[in-house]
Amino acid sequence: MKLVEDSISIDELRKMSMRIFGGLVKVVVDVEKEVMVVDAEMHADEEKYLLDNGSKQDDLWGINLYPDLKEDFIEFDSMINIRPRLNNLSRGIEDENLRKRITVIVHKLVKNE
């Protein structure tokens, strides 16, 4: 598991993706702190790491990254995203503005080197 505060290269994500899932990296993004944790078997483990380090539950959202894809690089799908009290009733992220915010954060942190 790795906390990404500044940047991570697409090549590093590609290596991570082959280690566990063969093409994807599980990620939890803190939309308030604009950081993310990558490279764990479960989004819940990444979520716990961020919570233990001062993040707030409502700011954490699970996604998957596919480093070898250009078009569908980000997949908004995780069990941790099911949050009825925030009107998110599915594994996806239903709020389009929140999806855009997460996309901006991911593109800021992931470098195509």
MOPAC internal coordinates of N, CA, C and O (Angstrom, degrees):
PM7 1SCF
backbone

  N    0.0000 0     0.00 0     0.00 0    0    0    0
  C    1.4483 1     0.00 0     0.00 0    1    0    0
  C    1.5278 1   108.18 1     0.00 0    2    1    0
  O    1.2310 1   121.57 1   -39.43 1    3    2    1
  N    1.3381 1   114.59 1   140.57 1    3    2    1
  C    1.4605 1   119.17 1  -177.52 1    5    3    2
  C    1.5274 1   109.88 1  -138.97 1    6    5    3
  O    1.2310 1   121.10 1   -47.77 1    7    6    5
  N    1.3328 1   115.49 1   132.23 1    7    6    5
  C    1.4547 1   121.80 1   173.47 1    9    7    6
  C    1.5207 1   108.22 1   -85.56 1   10    9    7
  O    1.2310 1   120.49 1   -52.45 1   11   10    9
  N    1.3282 1   116.67 1   127.55 1   11   10    9
  C    1.4631 1   121.45 1   178.47 1   13   11   10
  C    1.5270 1   107.79 1  -109.97 1   14   13   11
  O    1.2310 1   121.39 1   -70.85 1   15   14   13
  N    1.3352 1   114.94 1   109.15 1   15   14   13
  C    1.4588 1   121.05 1   179.49 1   17   15   14
  C    1.5214 1   111.82 1  -105.89 1   18   17   15
  O    1.2310 1   120.60 1   147.92 1   19   18   17
  N    1.3220 1   116.46 1   -32.08 1   19   18   17
  C    1.4615 1   121.20 1  -177.68 1   21   19   18
  C    1.5215 1   111.36 1  -108.57 1   22   21   19
  O    1.2310 1   120.76 1   115.05 1   23   22   21
  N    1.3321 1   116.15 1   -64.95 1   23   22   21
  C    1.4656 1   118.85 1   179.00 1   25   23   22
  C    1.5207 1   110.71 1  -164.30 1   26   25   23
  O    1.2310 1   121.93 1   -18.20 1   27   26   25
  N    1.3261 1   113.91 1   161.80 1   27   26   25
  C    1.4546 1   122.69 1   173.65 1   29   27   26
  C    1.5259 1   106.13 1  -143.17 1   30   29   27
  O    1.2310 1   120.54 1   -37.27 1   31   30   29
  N    1.3113 1   116.57 1   142.73 1   31   30   29
  C    1.4646 1   119.13 1  -178.44 1   33   31   30
  C    1.5213 1   110.89 1   -83.40 1   34   33   31
  O    1.2310 1   121.21 1   -26.86 1   35   34   33
  N    1.2993 1   115.30 1   153.14 1   35   34   33
  C    1.4608 1   121.04 1   176.22 1   37   35   34
  C    1.5247 1   110.11 1   -61.87 1   38   37   35
  O    1.2310 1   120.39 1   147.22 1   39   38   37
  N    1.3355 1   116.86 1   -32.78 1   39   38   37
  C    1.4686 1   120.36 1   178.30 1   41   39   38
  C    1.5226 1   111.57 1   -65.26 1   42   41   39
  O    1.2310 1   120.47 1   139.57 1   43   42   41
  N    1.3298 1   116.71 1   -40.43 1   43   42   41
  C    1.4645 1   119.87 1   177.44 1   45   43   42
  C    1.5310 1   110.44 1   -64.83 1   46   45   43
  O    1.2310 1   120.43 1   138.51 1   47   46   45
  N    1.3240 1   116.79 1   -41.49 1   47   46   45
  C    1.4666 1   120.15 1   176.23 1   49   47   46
  C    1.5230 1   110.97 1   -62.33 1   50   49   47
  O    1.2310 1   120.59 1   140.51 1   51   50   49
  N    1.3211 1   116.47 1   -39.49 1   51   50   49
  C    1.4679 1   120.93 1   179.35 1   53   51   50
  C    1.5301 1   110.27 1   -60.60 1   54   53   51
  O    1.2310 1   120.45 1   135.84 1   55   54   53
  N    1.3307 1   116.74 1   -44.16 1   55   54   53
  C    1.4758 1   120.92 1   178.38 1   57   55   54
  C    1.5272 1   110.55 1   -63.45 1   58   57   55
  O    1.2310 1   120.43 1   136.80 1   59   58   57
  N    1.3221 1   116.78 1   -43.20 1   59   58   57
  C    1.4672 1   120.86 1   178.03 1   61   59   58
  C    1.5243 1   110.86 1   -61.04 1   62   61   59
  O    1.2310 1   120.77 1   139.64 1   63   62   61
  N    1.3197 1   116.13 1   -40.36 1   63   62   61
  C    1.4664 1   120.42 1  -175.95 1   65   63   62
  C    1.5187 1   112.04 1   -64.24 1   66   65   63
  O    1.2310 1   119.80 1   150.93 1   67   66   65
  N    1.2953 1   117.98 1   -29.07 1   67   66   65
  C    1.4588 1   121.28 1  -178.77 1   69   67   66
  C    1.5314 1   111.98 1   -82.36 1   70   69   67
  O    1.2310 1   120.25 1   158.49 1   71   70   69
  N    1.3127 1   117.12 1   -21.51 1   71   70   69
  C    1.4600 1   121.29 1  -176.27 1   73   71   70
  C    1.5301 1   113.33 1   -70.33 1   74   73   71
  O    1.2310 1   119.97 1   137.24 1   75   74   73
  N    1.3017 1   117.65 1   -42.76 1   75   74   73
  C    1.4672 1   120.01 1  -172.94 1   77   75   74
  C    1.5283 1   112.29 1  -111.70 1   78   77   75
  O    1.2310 1   119.91 1   127.85 1   79   78   77
  N    1.3214 1   117.77 1   -52.15 1   79   78   77
  C    1.4602 1   120.91 1  -169.14 1   81   79   78
  C    1.5225 1   115.01 1  -112.69 1   82   81   79
  O    1.2310 1   119.57 1   179.90 1   83   82   81
  N    1.3035 1   118.42 1    -0.10 1   83   82   81
  C    1.4537 1   119.89 1   177.60 1   85   83   82
  C    1.5144 1   114.54 1    63.80 1   86   85   83
  O    1.2310 1   120.14 1  -130.35 1   87   86   85
  N    1.3136 1   117.33 1    49.65 1   87   86   85
  C    1.4574 1   119.80 1   174.69 1   89   87   86
  C    1.5112 1   116.07 1   134.82 1   90   89   87
  O    1.2310 1   119.97 1   167.50 1   91   90   89
  N    1.3329 1   117.66 1   -12.50 1   91   90   89
  C    1.4627 1   118.70 1   178.71 1   93   91   90
  C    1.5185 1   110.52 1  -133.81 1   94   93   91
  O    1.2310 1   121.93 1   -24.48 1   95   94   93
  N    1.3351 1   113.91 1   155.52 1   95   94   93
  C    1.4630 1   122.05 1   176.13 1   97   95   94
  C    1.5235 1   107.23 1  -123.17 1   98   97   95
  O    1.2310 1   120.56 1   -53.23 1   99   98   97
  N    1.3182 1   116.54 1   126.77 1   99   98   97
  C    1.4678 1   120.97 1   175.31 1  101   99   98
  C    1.5261 1   108.09 1   -78.22 1  102  101   99
  O    1.2310 1   121.21 1   -40.50 1  103  102  101
  N    1.3276 1   115.28 1   139.50 1  103  102  101
  C    1.4623 1   121.74 1  -174.29 1  105  103  102
  C    1.5258 1   109.00 1  -141.22 1  106  105  103
  O    1.2310 1   120.69 1   -37.27 1  107  106  105
  N    1.3261 1   116.29 1   142.73 1  107  106  105
  C    1.4600 1   120.90 1   167.40 1  109  107  106
  C    1.5219 1   107.23 1  -120.91 1  110  109  107
  O    1.2310 1   121.35 1   -52.32 1  111  110  109
  N    1.3345 1   115.02 1   127.68 1  111  110  109
  C    1.4622 1   122.41 1  -177.87 1  113  111  110
  C    1.5246 1   109.14 1  -105.76 1  114  113  111
  O    1.2310 1   120.97 1   -46.36 1  115  114  113
  N    1.3410 1   115.75 1   133.64 1  115  114  113
  C    1.4586 1   122.00 1   170.70 1  117  115  114
  C    1.5247 1   105.93 1   -96.81 1  118  117  115
  O    1.2310 1   120.37 1   -72.47 1  119  118  117
  N    1.3333 1   116.89 1   107.53 1  119  118  117
  C    1.4590 1   120.17 1  -173.86 1  121  119  118
  C    1.5247 1   112.75 1   -73.68 1  122  121  119
  O    1.2310 1   119.73 1   160.77 1  123  122  121
  N    1.3143 1   118.13 1   -19.23 1  123  122  121
  C    1.4622 1   120.87 1   178.01 1  125  123  122
  C    1.5296 1   111.05 1   -82.29 1  126  125  123
  O    1.2310 1   120.40 1   132.15 1  127  126  125
  N    1.3195 1   116.84 1   -47.85 1  127  126  125
  C    1.4692 1   121.52 1  -179.44 1  129  127  126
  C    1.5252 1   112.74 1   -82.30 1  130  129  127
  O    1.2310 1   120.53 1   166.62 1  131  130  129
  N    1.3342 1   116.60 1   -13.38 1  131  130  129
  C    1.4653 1   123.47 1  -178.48 1  133  131  130
  C    1.5259 1   111.91 1    57.03 1  134  133  131
  O    1.2310 1   121.42 1  -132.27 1  135  134  133
  N    1.3368 1   114.89 1    47.73 1  135  134  133
  C    1.4669 1   122.98 1   174.78 1  137  135  134
  C    1.5214 1   107.57 1  -129.12 1  138  137  135
  O    1.2310 1   121.04 1   -10.96 1  139  138  137
  N    1.3277 1   115.61 1   169.04 1  139  138  137
  C    1.4597 1   119.51 1   176.03 1  141  139  138
  C    1.5146 1   110.02 1  -147.79 1  142  141  139
  O    1.2310 1   121.38 1   -25.33 1  143  142  141
  N    1.3259 1   114.96 1   154.67 1  143  142  141
  C    1.4567 1   121.82 1   173.70 1  145  143  142
  C    1.5198 1   106.62 1  -112.22 1  146  145  143
  O    1.2310 1   121.22 1   -45.02 1  147  146  145
  N    1.3378 1   115.26 1   134.98 1  147  146  145
  C    1.4645 1   121.48 1  -177.27 1  149  147  146
  C    1.5197 1   110.36 1  -125.78 1  150  149  147
  O    1.2310 1   121.35 1   -16.70 1  151  150  149
  N    1.3301 1   115.02 1   163.30 1  151  150  149
  C    1.4643 1   122.67 1   166.77 1  153  151  150
  C    1.5245 1   114.60 1    72.22 1  154  153  151
  O    1.2310 1   120.81 1  -124.20 1  155  154  153
  N    1.3208 1   116.05 1    55.80 1  155  154  153
  C    1.4644 1   121.34 1   170.47 1  157  155  154
  C    1.5268 1   107.71 1  -131.93 1  158  157  155
  O    1.2310 1   120.76 1   -17.36 1  159  158  157
  N    1.3128 1   116.14 1   162.64 1  159  158  157
  C    1.4631 1   119.76 1   179.68 1  161  159  158
  C    1.5221 1   112.35 1   -73.10 1  162  161  159
  O    1.2310 1   120.57 1   153.20 1  163  162  161
  N    1.3291 1   116.52 1   -26.80 1  163  162  161
  C    1.4674 1   119.85 1  -177.54 1  165  163  162
  C    1.5260 1   110.61 1  -133.90 1  166  165  163
  O    1.2310 1   121.04 1   -39.66 1  167  166  165
  N    1.3303 1   115.62 1   140.34 1  167  166  165
  C    1.4616 1   120.03 1   174.42 1  169  167  166
  C    1.5264 1   110.56 1   -57.89 1  170  169  167
  O    1.2310 1   120.29 1   145.28 1  171  170  169
  N    1.3231 1   117.05 1   -34.72 1  171  170  169
  C    1.4686 1   121.18 1  -178.21 1  173  171  170
  C    1.5266 1   111.70 1   -60.96 1  174  173  171
  O    1.2310 1   119.92 1   145.21 1  175  174  173
  N    1.3284 1   117.76 1   -34.79 1  175  174  173
  C    1.4698 1   120.55 1   177.67 1  177  175  174
  C    1.5268 1   110.72 1   -67.34 1  178  177  175
  O    1.2310 1   120.70 1   138.93 1  179  178  177
  N    1.3297 1   116.26 1   -41.07 1  179  178  177
  C    1.4648 1   120.42 1   178.55 1  181  179  178
  C    1.5275 1   110.31 1   -67.62 1  182  181  179
  O    1.2310 1   120.98 1   139.48 1  183  182  181
  N    1.3262 1   115.72 1   -40.52 1  183  182  181
  C    1.4613 1   121.08 1   177.36 1  185  183  182
  C    1.5318 1   110.26 1   -59.81 1  186  185  183
  O    1.2310 1   120.13 1   133.65 1  187  186  185
  N    1.3238 1   117.36 1   -46.35 1  187  186  185
  C    1.4652 1   121.75 1   179.36 1  189  187  186
  C    1.5258 1   111.05 1   -60.19 1  190  189  187
  O    1.2310 1   120.53 1   137.44 1  191  190  189
  N    1.3296 1   116.60 1   -42.56 1  191  190  189
  C    1.4669 1   120.66 1   178.61 1  193  191  190
  C    1.5320 1   109.92 1   -57.05 1  194  193  191
  O    1.2310 1   120.49 1   131.94 1  195  194  193
  N    1.3173 1   116.66 1   -48.06 1  195  194  193
  C    1.4631 1   119.85 1  -178.70 1  197  195  194
  C    1.5264 1   111.58 1   -67.02 1  198  197  195
  O    1.2310 1   119.97 1   139.40 1  199  198  197
  N    1.3290 1   117.66 1   -40.60 1  199  198  197
  C    1.4636 1   120.50 1   177.32 1  201  199  198
  C    1.5238 1   111.07 1   -61.66 1  202  201  199
  O    1.2310 1   120.48 1   138.46 1  203  202  201
  N    1.3258 1   116.68 1   -41.54 1  203  202  201
  C    1.4677 1   121.34 1   178.71 1  205  203  202
  C    1.5244 1   111.99 1   -65.65 1  206  205  203
  O    1.2310 1   120.79 1   161.81 1  207  206  205
  N    1.3353 1   116.10 1   -18.19 1  207  206  205
  C    1.4616 1   120.69 1  -178.58 1  209  207  206
  C    1.5275 1   112.34 1  -111.20 1  210  209  207
  O    1.2310 1   120.79 1  -153.27 1  211  210  209
  N    1.3319 1   116.10 1    26.73 1  211  210  209
  C    1.4513 1   120.95 1   168.97 1  213  211  210
  C    1.5164 1   117.78 1    96.83 1  214  213  211
  O    1.2310 1   119.50 1  -179.66 1  215  214  213
  N    1.3123 1   118.55 1     0.34 1  215  214  213
  C    1.4663 1   119.87 1   177.61 1  217  215  214
  C    1.5255 1   110.19 1   -74.54 1  218  217  215
  O    1.2310 1   120.90 1   -20.86 1  219  218  217
  N    1.3257 1   115.87 1   159.14 1  219  218  217
  C    1.4633 1   122.13 1   177.39 1  221  219  218
  C    1.5244 1   109.07 1  -103.45 1  222  221  219
  O    1.2310 1   120.85 1   -40.91 1  223  222  221
  N    1.3171 1   115.98 1   139.09 1  223  222  221
  C    1.4668 1   122.66 1  -177.06 1  225  223  222
  C    1.5273 1   112.76 1   -50.09 1  226  225  223
  O    1.2310 1   120.35 1   135.23 1  227  226  225
  N    1.3261 1   116.94 1   -44.77 1  227  226  225
  C    1.4638 1   120.27 1  -175.73 1  229  227  226
  C    1.5231 1   113.23 1   -66.74 1  230  229  227
  O    1.2310 1   120.07 1   165.02 1  231  230  229
  N    1.3301 1   117.47 1   -14.98 1  231  230  229
  C    1.4666 1   121.92 1  -179.32 1  233  231  230
  C    1.5225 1   113.07 1   -93.01 1  234  233  231
  O    1.2310 1   119.74 1   175.48 1  235  234  233
  N    1.3304 1   118.11 1    -4.52 1  235  234  233
  C    1.4662 1   122.01 1  -172.57 1  237  235  234
  C    1.5221 1   111.31 1  -104.14 1  238  237  235
  O    1.2310 1   121.35 1   -49.40 1  239  238  237
  N    1.3392 1   115.02 1   130.60 1  239  238  237
  C    1.4633 1   121.30 1  -177.84 1  241  239  238
  C    1.5172 1   109.79 1  -138.13 1  242  241  239
  O    1.2310 1   121.09 1   -42.88 1  243  242  241
  N    1.3251 1   115.52 1   137.12 1  243  242  241
  C    1.4593 1   121.45 1  -177.56 1  245  243  242
  C    1.5198 1   112.49 1   -94.11 1  246  245  243
  O    1.2310 1   121.49 1   -44.01 1  247  246  245
  N    1.3299 1   114.76 1   135.99 1  247  246  245
  C    1.4626 1   121.78 1   177.09 1  249  247  246
  C    1.5237 1   108.55 1  -139.58 1  250  249  247
  O    1.2310 1   121.01 1    -8.89 1  251  250  249
  N    1.3136 1   115.67 1   171.11 1  251  250  249
  C    1.4590 1   122.31 1   171.13 1  253  251  250
  C    1.5170 1   107.48 1  -123.47 1  254  253  251
  O    1.2310 1   120.83 1   -39.71 1  255  254  253
  N    1.3296 1   116.01 1   140.29 1  255  254  253
  C    1.4614 1   120.90 1   175.42 1  257  255  254
  C    1.5166 1   109.12 1  -111.23 1  258  257  255
  O    1.2310 1   121.05 1   -42.05 1  259  258  257
  N    1.3158 1   115.60 1   137.95 1  259  258  257
  C    1.4647 1   123.19 1   177.42 1  261  259  258
  C    1.5248 1   107.41 1  -115.64 1  262  261  259
  O    1.2310 1   119.78 1   -89.53 1  263  262  261
  N    1.3397 1   118.03 1    90.47 1  263  262  261
  C    1.4661 1   121.96 1  -172.09 1  265  263  262
  C    1.5230 1   115.38 1   -59.34 1  266  265  263
  O    1.2310 1   119.72 1   156.10 1  267  266  265
  N    1.3239 1   118.13 1   -23.90 1  267  266  265
  C    1.4594 1   120.01 1  -178.64 1  269  267  266
  C    1.5249 1   113.16 1   -88.21 1  270  269  267
  O    1.2310 1   119.81 1   174.83 1  271  270  269
  N    1.3245 1   117.97 1    -5.17 1  271  270  269
  C    1.4650 1   121.15 1  -179.37 1  273  271  270
  C    1.5216 1   110.23 1  -103.56 1  274  273  271
  O    1.2310 1   120.78 1   -36.60 1  275  274  273
  N    1.2977 1   116.11 1   143.40 1  275  274  273
  C    1.4693 1   120.57 1   175.98 1  277  275  274
  C    1.5342 1   109.87 1   -93.76 1  278  277  275
  O    1.2310 1   121.16 1   127.62 1  279  278  277
  N    1.3365 1   115.39 1   -52.38 1  279  278  277
  C    1.4588 1   121.80 1  -173.07 1  281  279  278
  C    1.5319 1   112.59 1   -69.67 1  282  281  279
  O    1.2310 1   119.99 1   131.05 1  283  282  281
  N    1.3090 1   117.63 1   -48.95 1  283  282  281
  C    1.4644 1   122.44 1  -176.76 1  285  283  282
  C    1.5288 1   111.41 1  -108.56 1  286  285  283
  O    1.2310 1   120.56 1  -134.95 1  287  286  285
  N    1.3161 1   116.53 1    45.05 1  287  286  285
  C    1.4603 1   123.64 1  -177.76 1  289  287  286
  C    1.5298 1   111.70 1   -59.84 1  290  289  287
  O    1.2310 1   120.24 1   141.47 1  291  290  289
  N    1.3372 1   117.14 1   -38.53 1  291  290  289
  C    1.4678 1   122.28 1  -177.76 1  293  291  290
  C    1.5277 1   109.51 1  -110.72 1  294  293  291
  O    1.2310 1   121.22 1   -51.27 1  295  294  293
  N    1.3382 1   115.27 1   128.73 1  295  294  293
  C    1.4615 1   121.65 1   174.11 1  297  295  294
  C    1.5265 1   107.66 1  -117.06 1  298  297  295
  O    1.2310 1   120.60 1   -56.99 1  299  298  297
  N    1.3092 1   116.46 1   123.01 1  299  298  297
  C    1.4627 1   122.01 1  -178.36 1  301  299  298
  C    1.5229 1   108.79 1   -90.84 1  302  301  299
  O    1.2310 1   120.42 1   -97.69 1  303  302  301
  N    1.3304 1   116.81 1    82.31 1  303  302  301
  C    1.4637 1   120.77 1  -174.37 1  305  303  302
  C    1.5223 1   110.50 1  -151.51 1  306  305  303
  O    1.2310 1   120.75 1   -63.99 1  307  306  305
  N    1.3274 1   116.17 1   116.01 1  307  306  305
  C    1.4614 1   120.97 1   176.83 1  309  307  306
  C    1.5269 1   109.65 1  -166.26 1  310  309  307
  O    1.2310 1   121.33 1   -34.08 1  311  310  309
  N    1.3199 1   115.06 1   145.92 1  311  310  309
  C    1.4671 1   120.20 1   175.67 1  313  311  310
  C    1.5285 1   111.66 1   -60.58 1  314  313  311
  O    1.2310 1   119.71 1   148.75 1  315  314  313
  N    1.3326 1   118.15 1   -31.25 1  315  314  313
  C    1.4691 1   119.33 1  -177.89 1  317  315  314
  C    1.5232 1   112.16 1   -68.60 1  318  317  315
  O    1.2310 1   120.22 1   167.26 1  319  318  317
  N    1.3329 1   117.19 1   -12.74 1  319  318  317
  C    1.4654 1   120.49 1  -178.98 1  321  319  318
  C    1.5246 1   113.36 1   -81.31 1  322  321  319
  O    1.2310 1   119.73 1   169.50 1  323  322  321
  N    1.3200 1   118.12 1   -10.50 1  323  322  321
  C    1.4667 1   120.41 1   179.13 1  325  323  322
  C    1.5292 1   107.70 1   -74.37 1  326  325  323
  O    1.2310 1   121.17 1   -74.48 1  327  326  325
  N    1.3321 1   115.37 1   105.52 1  327  326  325
  C    1.4651 1   121.40 1  -175.48 1  329  327  326
  C    1.5265 1   110.12 1  -141.26 1  330  329  327
  O    1.2310 1   120.51 1   -95.79 1  331  330  329
  N    1.3174 1   116.63 1    84.21 1  331  330  329
  C    1.4663 1   119.82 1  -178.71 1  333  331  330
  C    1.5293 1   113.68 1   -55.42 1  334  333  331
  O    1.2310 1   119.90 1   143.43 1  335  334  333
  N    1.3257 1   117.79 1   -36.57 1  335  334  333
  C    1.4673 1   119.67 1  -177.98 1  337  335  334
  C    1.5236 1   112.36 1   -67.07 1  338  337  335
  O    1.2310 1   120.48 1   161.67 1  339  338  337
  N    1.3613 1   116.69 1   -18.33 1  339  338  337
  C    1.4631 1   121.24 1   175.82 1  341  339  338
  C    1.5300 1   110.98 1  -105.29 1  342  341  339
  O    1.2310 1   120.91 1  -164.46 1  343  342  341
  N    1.3250 1   115.86 1    15.54 1  343  342  341
  C    1.4652 1   122.85 1  -179.15 1  345  343  342
  C    1.5223 1   113.16 1    60.99 1  346  345  343
  O    1.2310 1   120.05 1  -151.43 1  347  346  345
  N    1.3135 1   117.50 1    28.57 1  347  346  345
  C    1.4661 1   121.65 1   174.13 1  349  347  346
  C    1.5263 1   106.58 1  -112.14 1  350  349  347
  O    1.2310 1   121.04 1   -78.77 1  351  350  349
  N    1.3228 1   115.61 1   101.23 1  351  350  349
  C    1.4612 1   121.10 1  -170.86 1  353  351  350
  C    1.5198 1   113.87 1   -98.67 1  354  353  351
  O    1.2310 1   119.93 1  -174.42 1  355  354  353
  N    1.3134 1   117.74 1     5.58 1  355  354  353
  C    1.4636 1   120.35 1  -177.55 1  357  355  354
  C    1.5220 1   110.60 1  -131.48 1  358  357  355
  O    1.2310 1   121.46 1    -5.60 1  359  358  357
  N    1.3247 1   114.81 1   174.40 1  359  358  357
  C    1.4645 1   120.90 1   175.98 1  361  359  358
  C    1.5247 1   111.32 1   -69.37 1  362  361  359
  O    1.2310 1   120.51 1   158.48 1  363  362  361
  N    1.3125 1   116.63 1   -21.52 1  363  362  361
  C    1.4617 1   121.58 1   177.62 1  365  363  362
  C    1.5184 1   110.40 1   -78.83 1  366  365  363
  O    1.2310 1   120.92 1     0.69 1  367  366  365
  N    1.3237 1   115.85 1  -179.31 1  367  366  365
  C    1.4644 1   120.95 1   175.24 1  369  367  366
  C    1.5191 1   105.93 1  -111.56 1  370  369  367
  O    1.2310 1   120.96 1   -70.90 1  371  370  369
  N    1.3264 1   115.78 1   109.10 1  371  370  369
  C    1.4559 1   121.50 1  -169.87 1  373  371  370
  C    1.5255 1   113.80 1   -78.65 1  374  373  371
  O    1.2310 1   119.96 1   154.02 1  375  374  373
  N    1.3164 1   117.68 1   -25.98 1  375  374  373
  C    1.4650 1   122.31 1  -178.50 1  377  375  374
  C    1.5332 1   109.63 1   -79.74 1  378  377  375
  O    1.2310 1   120.91 1   -66.48 1  379  378  377
  N    1.3308 1   115.87 1   113.52 1  379  378  377
  C    1.4664 1   120.31 1  -177.69 1  381  379  378
  C    1.5271 1   112.29 1   -61.15 1  382  381  379
  O    1.2310 1   120.06 1   141.38 1  383  382  381
  N    1.3289 1   117.50 1   -38.62 1  383  382  381
  C    1.4684 1   120.20 1   179.10 1  385  383  382
  C    1.5233 1   111.23 1   -64.23 1  386  385  383
  O    1.2310 1   120.36 1   142.30 1  387  386  385
  N    1.3187 1   116.91 1   -37.70 1  387  386  385
  C    1.4625 1   120.81 1   177.32 1  389  387  386
  C    1.5278 1   110.57 1   -66.94 1  390  389  387
  O    1.2310 1   120.07 1   138.54 1  391  390  389
  N    1.3336 1   117.47 1   -41.46 1  391  390  389
  C    1.4718 1   120.64 1   176.28 1  393  391  390
  C    1.5262 1   110.62 1   -59.86 1  394  393  391
  O    1.2310 1   120.54 1   138.07 1  395  394  393
  N    1.3292 1   116.58 1   -41.93 1  395  394  393
  C    1.4744 1   120.45 1   178.45 1  397  395  394
  C    1.5245 1   110.56 1   -63.90 1  398  397  395
  O    1.2310 1   120.67 1   137.48 1  399  398  397
  N    1.3115 1   116.33 1   -42.52 1  399  398  397
  C    1.4738 1   120.90 1   179.75 1  401  399  398
  C    1.5267 1   110.69 1   -61.54 1  402  401  399
  O    1.2310 1   120.39 1   135.67 1  403  402  401
  N    1.3313 1   116.86 1   -44.33 1  403  402  401
  C    1.4624 1   121.51 1   178.17 1  405  403  402
  C    1.5216 1   110.18 1   -63.52 1  406  405  403
  O    1.2310 1   120.09 1   137.84 1  407  406  405
  N    1.3194 1   117.43 1   -42.16 1  407  406  405
  C    1.4653 1   121.60 1   179.41 1  409  407  406
  C    1.5236 1   110.73 1   -59.72 1  410  409  407
  O    1.2310 1   120.06 1   136.28 1  411  410  409
  N    1.3233 1   117.48 1   -43.72 1  411  410  409
  C    1.4694 1   121.61 1   178.50 1  413  411  410
  C    1.5270 1   110.31 1   -61.51 1  414  413  411
  O    1.2310 1   120.07 1   135.25 1  415  414  413
  N    1.3221 1   117.47 1   -44.75 1  415  414  413
  C    1.4700 1   121.41 1   179.85 1  417  415  414
  C    1.5198 1   110.55 1   -62.23 1  418  417  415
  O    1.2310 1   120.15 1   133.64 1  419  418  417
  N    1.3235 1   117.32 1   -46.36 1  419  418  417
  C    1.4689 1   121.02 1  -179.32 1  421  419  418
  C    1.5204 1   110.34 1   -61.27 1  422  421  419
  O    1.2310 1   120.04 1   134.61 1  423  422  421
  N    1.3232 1   117.53 1   -45.39 1  423  422  421
  C    1.4669 1   119.99 1  -178.65 1  425  423  422
  C    1.5272 1   111.91 1   -68.20 1  426  425  423
  O    1.2310 1   120.38 1   153.29 1  427  426  425
  N    1.3222 1   116.88 1   -26.71 1  427  426  425
  C    1.4669 1   120.34 1   175.43 1  429  427  426
  C    1.5335 1   110.73 1   -71.22 1  430  429  427
  O    1.2310 1   120.50 1   142.41 1  431  430  429
  N    1.3237 1   116.65 1   -37.59 1  431  430  429
  C    1.4674 1   120.81 1  -175.06 1  433  431  430
  C    1.5273 1   114.07 1   -87.42 1  434  433  431
  O    1.2310 1   119.69 1   152.54 1  435  434  433
  N    1.3219 1   118.20 1   -27.46 1  435  434  433
  C    1.4701 1   121.36 1  -177.50 1  437  435  434
  C    1.5220 1   109.31 1   -95.62 1  438  437  435
  O    1.2310 1   121.13 1   -59.12 1  439  438  437
  N    1.3152 1   115.45 1   120.88 1  439  438  437
  C    1.4697 1   121.83 1  -178.40 1  441  439  438
  C    1.5190 1   110.25 1  -103.58 1  442  441  439
  O    1.2310 1   120.89 1   -46.77 1  443  442  441
  N    1.3170 1   115.91 1   133.23 1  443  442  441
  C    1.4705 1   121.91 1   178.90 1  445  443  442
  C    1.5237 1   110.73 1   -87.92 1  446  445  443
  O    1.2310 1   120.29 1  -113.05 1  447  446  445
  N    1.3060 1   117.05 1    66.95 1  447  446  445
  C    1.4754 1   121.45 1  -178.47 1  449  447  446
  C    1.4988 1   110.74 1   -93.02 1  450  449  447
  O    1.2310 1   120.10 1   180.00 1  451  450  449

